[in-house]
Every structure is written in C-alpha cells, then in structure tokens.
Amino acid sequence: MKKRHSIFPTDKAEEIKKALDIRKQVFQNEQHVKKEIDFDGLEYESLHMIYEYDGIYVATLRIRFPEEANSAQIERVAVLKQYRNRNFATRLLEQTLKYLKSIHIKKAYLFAQLKAKNLYLKTGFQVVGDIFVAESGIPHIRMEMSLENKEI
C-alpha cells in the first residue's frame, strides 16, 4: 500500500506544538541544544511547514519574514531520526521554496548547520558567508537562494 505524503504551511497552535515536539527530539535530545535557545519565543509569530508521512508528523521547519523586503528566513529544519536519509528534508525544502515563491518571496536564506550544508547545496542554496559558531555551540554558515526567475 502506498504511503501518503503531505507537506503544508501552518500557523495553528496545535500543529505548531507537534512541530515543537519534533524539534525537541532533534535539537534538544539529540544535539543537546538548550531549550531556551531552540524555543526562542518566536514560535507563534512564525509560519511552520510540516511534513506528514502516513499520518505521522516526521519533519518540520520554521519560516520568518524579516524586515528585508520580499525575503524569508528558513530556520529549525528538523527530521525525526528514524525518517532521515529518505529525502524527507529535501522534499520539505522543495515544497517550502515553492510555497515561498507562490507568495512572491524573492529571496530565501538560512543559517545551515555545517554538517547539513550539502543538503542545502543540493536544493539550490549557495554559501554566502563564513563559518561561525552559533549560540547553540554548533558551527553554521549563511546560505541564500534567489527565487526570482527560478523554476522550482
């Protein structure tokens, strides 16, 4: 039987809570990021993308719309451990980029964990900065993608 995939944006509290549960597993439990760093108070001001696979929420990311006109910051990309290496993160990013383009966002950017840089390169992001150590203690790098005139 074919498994059902669904990726959707949400700002509903009950779905955000499920996204936070995924992040807690990935960032706090696995990577030992402090709760107050992961949960920074911006959860309910942000849009979240959820990946539902066969009725289970398996991946998430957060989108914020900063002051910079027509841009979006992608943050907190997380996939539950048992669902990694199955292209869930790639599909989640691709659908997110399609969504952002549909709402006329011209540039997406993120601060990638260095160990995940290749995932973002594969989806079309380019490195635009130097490596730095984030507040979490994890090395990151800024990456961007222009969504103008881009087929997604």
C-alpha positions as CSV (number, residue, x, y, z in Angstrom):
1,M,0.0,0.0,0.0
2,K,1.3,3.4,-1.0
3,K,2.2,5.8,1.9
4,R,0.6,9.2,2.0
5,H,2.9,12.3,1.9
6,S,1.6,15.8,2.8
7,I,3.6,19.0,3.3
8,F,1.8,22.1,4.4
9,P,2.3,25.5,6.0
10,T,0.6,26.2,9.3
11,D,0.3,28.8,12.0
12,K,-2.2,26.8,14.0
13,A,-1.3,26.3,17.7
14,E,-2.0,22.6,17.8
15,E,0.2,21.9,14.7
16,I,2.9,24.2,16.0
17,K,3.0,22.1,19.2
18,K,3.7,19.0,17.1
19,A,6.4,20.8,15.2
20,L,8.0,21.8,18.5
21,D,7.9,18.1,19.6
22,I,9.9,17.2,16.5
23,R,12.4,20.0,17.3
24,K,12.7,18.9,20.9
25,Q,13.6,15.4,19.8
26,V,16.2,16.6,17.2
27,F,17.7,19.7,18.7
28,Q,17.4,19.3,22.5
29,N,17.6,15.5,22.9
30,E,20.0,14.6,20.1
31,Q,22.1,17.7,19.7
32,H,21.9,18.9,23.3
33,V,20.8,22.4,22.3
34,K,19.4,24.3,25.3
35,K,15.6,24.6,25.4
36,E,15.7,28.4,25.6
37,I,17.9,28.6,22.5
38,D,15.7,26.3,20.4
39,F,12.4,27.7,21.7
40,D,13.2,31.4,21.4
41,G,9.8,32.9,21.8
42,L,9.2,33.4,18.0
43,E,7.2,30.2,17.5
44,Y,3.7,31.8,17.3
45,E,5.0,34.8,15.2
46,S,6.4,32.4,12.6
47,L,5.0,30.2,9.9
48,H,5.8,26.5,10.1
49,M,6.0,23.8,7.4
50,I,5.0,20.3,8.5
51,Y,5.8,17.1,6.7
52,E,3.2,14.4,7.4
53,Y,4.0,10.9,6.3
54,D,1.4,8.2,6.6
55,G,-0.4,10.1,9.4
56,I,2.8,10.9,11.4
57,Y,4.4,14.3,11.6
58,V,8.0,13.5,10.7
59,A,9.7,16.8,9.8
60,T,9.3,20.5,10.2
61,L,10.9,23.9,9.6
62,R,10.1,27.4,10.6
63,I,9.8,30.5,8.3
64,R,10.2,34.0,9.5
65,F,9.7,37.1,7.4
66,P,12.2,39.7,8.5
67,E,12.3,43.4,7.7
68,E,14.2,42.8,4.5
69,A,11.6,43.2,1.7
70,N,10.4,40.1,-0.1
71,S,12.7,37.7,1.8
72,A,12.2,34.8,4.1
73,Q,14.4,33.1,6.6
74,I,14.2,29.3,6.9
75,E,15.1,28.0,10.3
76,R,14.9,25.0,12.6
77,V,14.8,22.3,9.9
78,A,14.3,19.0,11.7
79,V,13.6,15.4,10.7
80,L,12.9,12.7,13.2
81,K,15.9,10.3,13.4
82,Q,14.0,7.2,12.1
83,Y,12.9,9.2,8.9
84,R,16.3,10.5,7.9
85,N,18.2,9.6,4.7
86,R,14.8,9.1,2.9
87,N,14.7,12.6,1.2
88,F,12.1,14.0,3.6
89,A,14.3,17.1,4.3
90,T,14.8,17.6,0.5
91,R,11.1,17.3,-0.2
92,L,10.2,19.6,2.7
93,L,12.7,22.3,1.5
94,E,11.5,22.0,-2.1
95,Q,7.8,22.4,-1.1
96,T,8.8,25.3,1.2
97,L,10.5,27.1,-1.7
98,K,7.5,26.5,-4.0
99,Y,5.3,28.0,-1.3
100,L,7.6,31.0,-0.8
101,K,7.7,31.7,-4.5
102,S,3.9,31.4,-4.7
103,I,3.6,34.2,-2.1
104,H,6.1,36.4,-4.1
105,I,9.1,35.9,-1.9
106,K,12.2,36.8,-4.0
107,K,15.0,35.5,-1.7
108,A,15.2,32.7,0.9
109,Y,18.1,32.4,3.3
110,L,19.1,30.3,6.2
111,F,22.0,29.7,8.6
112,A,22.8,26.0,8.0
113,Q,24.4,23.7,10.4
114,L,27.7,23.0,8.7
115,K,27.1,19.2,8.7
116,A,23.9,19.8,6.7
117,K,25.4,22.2,4.1
118,N,25.3,19.6,1.3
119,L,21.5,19.2,1.8
120,Y,21.0,22.9,1.1
121,L,23.5,23.0,-1.8
122,K,21.5,20.1,-3.4
123,T,18.3,22.1,-3.1
124,G,19.9,25.2,-4.8
125,F,21.2,27.3,-1.9
126,Q,24.6,29.0,-2.2
127,V,27.1,29.7,0.5
128,V,27.4,33.5,1.1
129,G,29.3,33.8,4.4
130,D,31.9,32.4,6.6
131,I,31.6,29.6,9.1
132,F,30.6,30.8,12.6
133,V,29.7,29.1,15.8
134,A,26.0,29.8,16.7
135,E,24.7,30.3,20.2
136,S,24.0,26.6,20.3
137,G,27.7,25.9,20.0
138,I,27.2,24.3,16.6
139,P,29.1,25.5,13.5
140,H,26.8,27.2,11.0
141,I,27.1,29.0,7.6
142,R,24.8,31.5,5.9
143,M,23.3,30.3,2.6
144,E,20.9,32.1,0.2
145,M,18.8,31.4,-2.8
146,S,17.2,33.8,-5.2
147,L,13.7,32.7,-6.1
148,E,13.3,35.2,-8.9
149,N,13.2,33.5,-12.4
150,K,13.8,30.1,-10.7
151,E,11.9,27.0,-11.7
152,I,11.1,25.1,-8.6
